[in-house]
């Protein structure tokens, strides 16, 4: 007799708590193999094909394409045979962006076991396994149908969980949510989670913080807005919260845009940044690039030359290739340069990372920039290609602007911004001339160094831009 197993959206790692369904790779009724990709999802990091740990027949799918699901929400159900039939599957689960076998064998539903929120449980006990579990057949009352093009989950009852008892575990969806509460001195035990089985979501913490920071005179303000002849708290009283603005377009902060918003906000909260800038005569650099590209070899990009200058500057000023461990109150100086670069795509701003940029020459850097840029445009960057940067190069000159004050890409310590290179009047060798001028700006974490170090770094970069031979002398 076949069992129906439910596969939930697994923890995708990197602190991600939700994903958007981009494309279903299977239909209801399809036969799937163990660890076969069944759905393509988009997270704030990248697009990922999610493999199912079971082999069998797909009996239901949960969520339309374009829907956003939290980690732990049902993705699909699969009817599998008994173990002796050889069709049950491996039970592997997605951890980060690959599959691995669970520590213990899945438990099978037996008599006297209740199915709660699609998870098999014995009465009075909790199941600690974090991923896909045995579910009641979807034909039963209150569950999704097993036929049709797409099966939608039945409405869930409102959460009835209560705050965690003293001394007991607090169910939290991710370590980031715990950190958000800890950074704001919020006791998670006082919250009632809105997720399955009282799971505390990020939205629960944010709602609690908003409630805590609301003005103390909210009640007074409500009384002022109460129509004449009525008392506060009686019929006709205005709501305590401000009404939603009418008109306009509301754009959800989710996916890449939401991740960027969170990261930039965190950078502004945690990093005491400062910015210095300088104009440089880039005529020499442009001529050097033209000479390099006049040969029959691969063409060298301007970004690659700027990256080569950055890695040389970081070797002279390693303070800027650092991060700050706030818990330990230590500056961690890094010995490898993983260079991030800002890339604008249809999905928003992303920062791919060139690994070990300090070991690459201009030709290798050019090729890697081209590969990562193309992957960014097609949305195929992997999480590993979007994380782990130690310093960022931001060429905003491609947008036709001269200068900017970049926001440090947390948890890095600095970012170099490069404006457009344009002809301008410039004093060259004592005479006024038209030269190719660029503005360079450096935003840095003032905790890792003082202005002297930052200024020395930026001045060295400018010297290399003006006289590329300076770079050759220091290699």
C-alpha positions in Angstrom: 0.0 0.0 0.0 1.4 3.4 -1.0 2.2 6.1 1.5 1.7 9.8 0.8 4.7 11.8 2.0 4.8 15.6 2.2 7.9 17.5 1.1 8.3 20.9 2.7 10.3 23.9 1.4 13.6 23.2 3.2 16.0 25.6 4.9 18.0 27.0 2.0 20.8 28.3 4.2 22.4 31.8 4.2 19.7 33.0 6.7 17.0 32.9 4.0 13.5 32.4 5.3 11.3 32.4 2.2 11.5 31.7 -1.5 9.3 32.5 -4.6 8.1 29.7 -6.9 9.5 30.5 -10.3 8.6 27.4 -12.3 7.3 24.0 -11.5 9.3 21.2 -13.1 6.7 18.5 -12.5 3.0 18.1 -12.8 0.5 16.3 -10.6 0.5 12.6 -11.7 4.2 12.7 -12.8 6.5 10.0 -11.6 9.6 11.5 -9.9 12.9 9.9 -9.0 14.7 10.3 -5.7 16.5 13.7 -5.5 15.0 14.8 -8.8 14.5 18.6 -9.1 10.8 19.4 -8.8 10.6 23.1 -8.6 12.7 26.2 -9.4 12.6 28.8 -6.7 14.1 32.3 -6.4 15.5 33.5 -3.1 17.1 36.8 -2.3 20.5 35.2 -3.3 19.8 33.3 -6.5 17.5 30.9 -8.4 17.7 27.3 -7.2 16.3 24.0 -8.4 14.9 22.1 -5.3 15.3 18.3 -5.4 12.6 16.1 -3.8 14.0 13.4 -1.4 11.2 10.9 -2.3 10.6 8.8 -5.4 7.0 8.1 -6.5 4.0 9.8 -8.0 3.3 13.5 -7.4 -0.2 13.7 -5.9 -0.4 17.5 -5.1 1.5 20.7 -5.5 1.2 23.7 -3.2 1.5 27.2 -4.5 1.2 28.8 -7.9 4.2 30.1 -9.9 4.9 33.6 -8.5 3.8 32.7 -5.0 6.2 33.2 -2.1 6.4 30.5 0.5 8.1 30.5 3.9 10.6 27.8 4.9 8.7 24.8 6.2 5.6 25.4 4.0 4.4 22.3 2.0 5.7 22.1 -1.6 4.2 18.9 -2.8 3.1 15.4 -1.8 4.4 12.2 -3.3 2.8 8.7 -3.1 5.5 6.2 -2.6 5.4 2.4 -2.3 6.4 0.3 0.7 10.1 -0.1 1.4 10.0 -3.7 0.1 8.7 -2.4 -3.2 11.9 -0.4 -3.6 10.1 2.9 -4.4 10.2 4.8 -1.1 13.2 7.0 -1.8 16.3 8.2 0.0 14.8 10.6 2.4 17.5 13.1 1.6 16.8 16.8 2.3 18.1 20.0 0.9 20.6 21.6 3.2 21.9 24.9 1.9 22.0 24.2 -1.8 22.7 20.5 -1.9 21.1 17.3 -0.6 22.3 15.1 2.3 20.8 12.2 4.1 19.1 12.8 7.4 20.7 11.6 10.7 17.9 9.2 11.4 15.5 7.1 9.4 12.1 8.6 8.8 9.3 7.4 11.0 6.2 6.0 9.5 2.7 6.8 10.6 1.3 4.1 12.8 -1.9 3.6 14.5 -2.5 6.1 17.3 -0.5 8.8 15.5 -2.1 12.1 14.8 -1.2 14.3 11.8 -0.8 17.9 12.9 0.0 20.6 10.3 1.0 17.9 7.9 3.5 16.3 10.3 3.2 12.9 11.8 3.2 13.0 15.6 2.3 10.8 18.5 -0.3 12.2 20.9 1.4 14.5 23.4 4.8 14.4 21.7 6.6 16.8 19.3 8.6 15.7 16.2 12.0 17.3 16.2 12.9 16.5 12.5 13.1 19.8 10.7 12.1 18.8 7.1 9.7 16.6 5.1 7.6 14.2 7.3 4.9 11.7 6.7 1.6 13.3 6.1 -2.0 12.2 6.2 -3.4 11.3 2.7 -4.5 14.5 1.0 -8.0 13.0 0.3 -9.0 13.5 3.9 -11.1 16.3 5.1 -9.3 19.6 5.4 -6.4 18.7 3.2 -5.5 19.5 -0.4 -6.9 17.3 -3.3 -4.5 14.9 -5.0 -5.7 15.6 -8.6 -6.0 18.6 -10.9 -3.3 20.8 -12.4 -2.4 22.5 -9.2 -3.6 21.7 -5.7 -3.9 24.6 -3.2 -3.6 24.1 0.6 -6.7 24.4 2.6 -7.0 27.5 4.8 -5.1 27.0 8.1 -6.8 27.8 11.4 -5.5 30.8 13.3 -2.4 30.1 15.4 -3.2 29.1 19.0 0.3 28.9 20.3 1.2 30.6 23.5 4.5 32.2 24.5 7.2 29.6 25.2 7.4 28.6 28.9 10.4 29.6 31.0 13.3 27.2 30.5 11.8 25.6 27.3 13.0 26.0 23.8 11.9 29.0 21.8 10.8 28.0 18.2 12.4 30.5 15.9 12.5 30.3 12.1 16.2 31.3 11.7 19.2 32.5 13.5 18.8 36.0 11.9 15.5 36.4 13.7 17.1 35.5 17.0 19.8 38.1 16.3 17.3 40.7 15.4 15.5 40.2 18.7 18.8 40.1 20.6 20.1 43.3 19.1 16.9 45.0 20.1 16.7 43.5 23.6 13.5 41.7 22.8 12.6 38.6 24.8 11.4 36.0 22.4 9.6 34.1 25.2 7.1 36.9 25.4 6.0 36.5 21.7 3.4 34.3 20.2 4.6 33.0 16.8 2.3 33.2 13.8 4.0 30.3 12.0 3.1 26.6 12.1 3.0 25.3 15.7 3.8 28.8 17.1 7.0 29.2 15.1 8.3 32.8 15.5 8.8 34.5 12.2 10.7 37.6 11.3 7.4 39.5 10.9 6.5 38.6 14.5 9.7 40.2 15.8 9.3 43.3 13.6 5.6 43.7 14.7 6.7 43.5 18.4 9.4 46.1 17.8 7.0 48.4 16.1 4.5 48.0 18.9 7.2 48.7 21.5 8.4 51.9 19.8 4.9 53.3 19.2 4.4 56.7 20.8 3.2 56.6 24.4 0.5 59.1 23.6 -1.2 56.9 21.0 -4.4 56.8 23.2 -4.4 60.6 23.5 -4.0 61.0 19.7 -6.8 58.6 19.2 -9.1 60.6 21.5 -8.4 63.7 19.5 -9.4 62.0 16.3 -12.6 60.6 17.8 -15.7 62.3 16.3 -17.6 64.7 18.5 -20.2 63.2 20.8 -18.3 59.8 21.1 -15.9 58.6 23.7 -12.5 57.0 23.0 -12.9 53.2 22.9 -16.6 53.4 22.0 -18.3 53.1 18.6 -17.1 55.7 16.2 -13.6 56.0 17.6 -10.7 56.3 15.1 -8.3 53.4 14.8 -5.1 53.7 16.8 -2.9 53.2 13.7 -2.7 55.7 10.8 -4.9 54.9 7.8 -3.2 53.5 4.7 -2.6 56.1 2.1 -5.0 56.0 -0.8 -3.7 55.7 -4.4 -0.2 55.1 -5.6 1.6 51.8 -6.1 2.8 49.5 -3.3 5.9 47.5 -4.2 6.7 44.6 -1.7 10.3 44.7 -0.4 11.0 41.1 -1.1 13.5 39.0 -3.1 16.6 40.8 -4.2 15.2 44.2 -3.4 14.3 43.1 0.1 17.7 41.6 0.7 19.4 44.8 -0.5 17.2 46.9 1.7 18.0 44.8 4.8 21.7 44.8 4.1 22.0 48.5 3.4 19.9 49.3 6.5 22.1 47.1 8.6 25.2 48.8 7.2 23.9 52.2 8.2 22.9 51.0 11.7 26.2 49.2 12.5 29.0 50.8 10.6 30.3 54.3 11.4 31.3 55.1 7.9 33.2 58.0 6.4 33.9 59.0 2.8 36.9 60.7 1.2 37.3 61.4 -2.5 39.8 62.7 -5.1 39.8 63.7 -8.8 42.4 61.9 -10.8 43.8 62.2 -14.4 42.9 58.9 -16.0 44.5 59.7 -19.3 47.5 57.5 -18.6 45.3 54.6 -17.6 43.2 54.9 -20.7 46.3 55.0 -22.9 47.8 52.0 -21.2 44.6 50.0 -21.8 44.4 51.0 -25.4 48.0 49.8 -25.9 47.2 46.5 -24.2 44.2 46.0 -26.4 46.1 46.8 -29.6 47.7 43.4 -29.4 46.2 40.2 -30.7 45.5 38.8 -27.3 42.2 39.0 -25.3 40.9 42.4 -24.6 41.3 43.9 -21.2 38.4 45.7 -19.5 38.7 48.9 -17.6 37.1 47.3 -14.6 39.8 44.6 -14.5 42.5 47.3 -14.5 40.8 49.1 -11.6 40.4 45.8 -9.8 44.1 45.1 -10.2 44.9 48.5 -8.8 42.6 47.8 -5.8 44.2 44.5 -4.9 47.7 46.2 -5.1 46.4 49.0 -2.8 44.9 46.5 -0.3 48.3 44.7 -0.1 49.8 48.1 1.0 46.9 49.0 3.3 45.5 45.6 4.6 43.4 47.4 7.2 40.8 48.0 4.6 40.5 44.2 3.8 39.0 43.5 7.2 35.7 42.9 9.0 34.7 43.7 12.6 33.6 41.0 15.0 31.2 43.1 17.2 30.6 40.3 19.7 34.3 39.7 20.3 35.1 43.4 19.8 37.9 42.5 17.4 39.0 43.6 14.0 39.6 40.6 11.8 42.2 41.4 9.1 41.7 39.0 6.2 44.6 37.5 4.2 42.7 36.9 0.9 40.9 39.4 -1.3 37.5 38.3 -2.5 36.5 41.3 -4.6 32.9 42.1 -5.0 31.6 44.4 -7.8 28.2 46.0 -8.1 26.1 44.8 -11.1 22.8 46.2 -12.0 20.3 43.7 -13.4 16.6 43.4 -14.2 16.2 41.7 -10.8 17.9 44.6 -9.0 21.4 45.3 -7.7 23.6 42.3 -7.0 27.2 42.1 -6.0 29.0 39.0 -7.5 32.3 38.1 -5.9 35.6 37.3 -7.7 37.4 34.8 -5.5 41.1 35.3 -4.7 41.2 38.4 -6.9 44.7 39.2 -5.5 46.1 36.2 -7.4 44.7 37.1 -10.8 46.2 39.1 -13.6 44.2 41.6 -15.7 43.3 39.0 -18.3 42.0 36.6 -15.7 40.0 39.3 -14.0 38.5 40.4 -17.3 37.3 36.9 -18.0 35.8 36.4 -14.5 34.1 39.7 -14.5 32.5 38.8 -17.9 31.3 35.4 -16.7 29.8 36.7 -13.4 28.1 39.6 -15.1 26.4 37.3 -17.6 25.3 35.0 -14.8 23.9 38.0 -12.9 21.9 39.1 -15.9 20.4 35.6 -16.4 19.8 35.1 -12.7 22.0 32.0 -12.5 24.5 33.2 -9.9 25.0 30.7 -7.1 24.9 31.7 -3.5 28.6 31.1 -3.3 29.2 33.7 -6.0 27.2 36.3 -4.2 28.7 35.9 -0.7 32.0 36.1 1.1 33.3 39.4 -0.4 36.0 41.2 1.5 36.1 44.5 -0.5 33.8 46.0 -3.1 34.5 47.9 -6.3 31.5 50.0 -7.5 31.8 51.5 -11.0 28.8 53.8 -11.0 30.3 55.8 -13.8 28.4 53.5 -16.2 25.3 55.4 -15.1 26.7 58.7 -16.3 27.4 60.2 -12.8 30.6 61.7 -11.5 30.6 60.9 -7.8 28.8 59.2 -5.0 29.1 58.3 -1.3 28.9 54.5 -1.4 27.3 52.5 1.4 29.7 49.9 2.7 28.7 46.3 1.8 28.2 44.8 5.3 30.2 43.1 6.8 33.1 44.5 4.7 35.1 47.5 5.8 35.4 49.6 2.6 34.1 50.2 -0.9 35.8 52.1 -3.7 33.5 54.1 -6.0 34.5 55.1 -9.5 32.7 57.8 -11.5 32.6 58.4 -15.2 35.7 59.3 -17.1 35.2 62.5 -19.1 37.3 65.1 -20.8 37.9 68.1 -18.5 40.3 71.0 -18.3 43.3 70.0 -16.2 46.7 71.4 -15.3 49.1 68.9 -16.8 52.9 69.5 -16.6 52.3 73.2 -15.7 49.9 73.9 -18.6 46.2 73.8 -19.0 45.1 70.9 -21.1 42.0 68.7 -21.7 42.5 65.4 -19.9 40.4 62.3 -19.1 39.3 63.0 -15.5 37.6 60.6 -13.0 36.4 61.1 -9.5 37.3 58.3 -7.0 35.6 57.9 -3.7 36.3 55.6 -0.7 33.8 54.9 2.0 35.3 53.0 4.9 34.5 51.7 8.3 36.1 54.2 10.7 36.5 51.4 13.3 39.1 49.6 11.3 41.3 52.6 10.4 41.6 56.4 10.6 41.6 59.0 7.9 45.4 58.7 7.3 45.1 55.1 6.3 42.0 55.6 4.1 43.6 58.7 2.5 46.8 56.8 1.8 44.8 54.0 0.1 42.9 56.4 -2.0 46.0 58.4 -2.9 47.8 55.2 -4.0 44.8 54.2 -6.2 44.8 57.7 -7.8 48.5 57.6 -8.4 48.2 54.3 -10.2 45.3 55.7 -12.3 47.4 58.7 -13.3 50.6 56.8 -13.8 50.1 53.1 -14.3 53.9 52.6 -14.0 53.5 53.2 -10.3 51.6 49.9 -10.1 54.4 48.1 -12.0 57.0 49.4 -9.5 55.1 47.9 -6.6 54.2 44.5 -8.0 
